[in-house]
């Protein structure tokens, strides 16, 4: 049986295997890694909207109770206020330090009043956004923002730092949000700490780490925090529990009160004055990464999409490729025969034998492949002198019922093809 199988006859192509998982699994793992990293980063970063964020009465990791204790130990009087207008009244008429740990919670209508403080006062802002700086009319602008806060010396980028509090503290964890400003402003910690005289001395700090309970004892954080908020001036700590509501009345502008205390006062009844300014919305997730990170992420997304399109479907017919190893034809025939025998596929074996015989007989008789079976049997019988019915039974008959009939069919087909279409290596009997 195995001798009659034609090793040159191509086998039926295997069913295509779905390999979508090869592209989906790596992309899924990358997405899972990015999502996990973002979640862990969001959990690690403090939320300024939290009521206990840098509060002098909060003992949690993000609170400021340890900083308040250190300042009281130095003799600094602290007055905690939870309302912006009350904090401005508490500033009084003498030099005061106003500490605003969450300036984004201050209502836009009262932002400008923060810089109208008595002479010799200091305003300390922690990570103010672009909206806050614009509302204060400060010539500062947020620039680079890091993924996590970095501890650097005051003159990290080679620029001299002229702020005495930073020079005494040395290396501190301040480099998170950097700010750009005009010439003449004091610049420390690679631009993460800026001091500018803008009516009032304004100090902008680009990280909350030096003021937090869980980070105050790292590097020179305690010295930076107590140096900026301490000294001979009393401290007014603006501890907003949440976004401040709009002040009552048509609109507001900073104007000194009769006793010299700067307070917001009414300026008019125009409809334009009553309208709140449009919010300056910023996505914190977008600001948490540098621009190059988003560029790389976009390139990876495009590369992943191209990979999915490439692996999802073949474009065009299959291309023949050389086998990785050389397999002898006899081994291929013997292997297929054993598979047919194990499966009991006598009908498939008989069909393969008859197809191989016809592939050799039809070209010999100059017959096309679609010649009717009766005509093929008649032509073969005419050339061999055999019975046409027997030839038709051999070439187009029923499937064998047992191995003996299959073996007999193989022998007769082999004899028939050797008579009309001998192998090129054999002599032609005619």
Helices and strands as residue ranges (DSSP letters): G 2-4, H 20-44, H 65-73, E 78-81, H 84-90, E 96-100, G 103-105, H 108-111, G 112-115, E 122-126, H 130-135, E 140-152, H 164-169, E 172-181, E 186-188, G 189-191, E 193-197, E 201-205, G 209-211, H 221-229, E 234-238, E 253-256, E 262-265, H 271-274, H 284-287, H 291-312, H 329-343, H 346-364, H 373-384, H 388-396, H 403-420
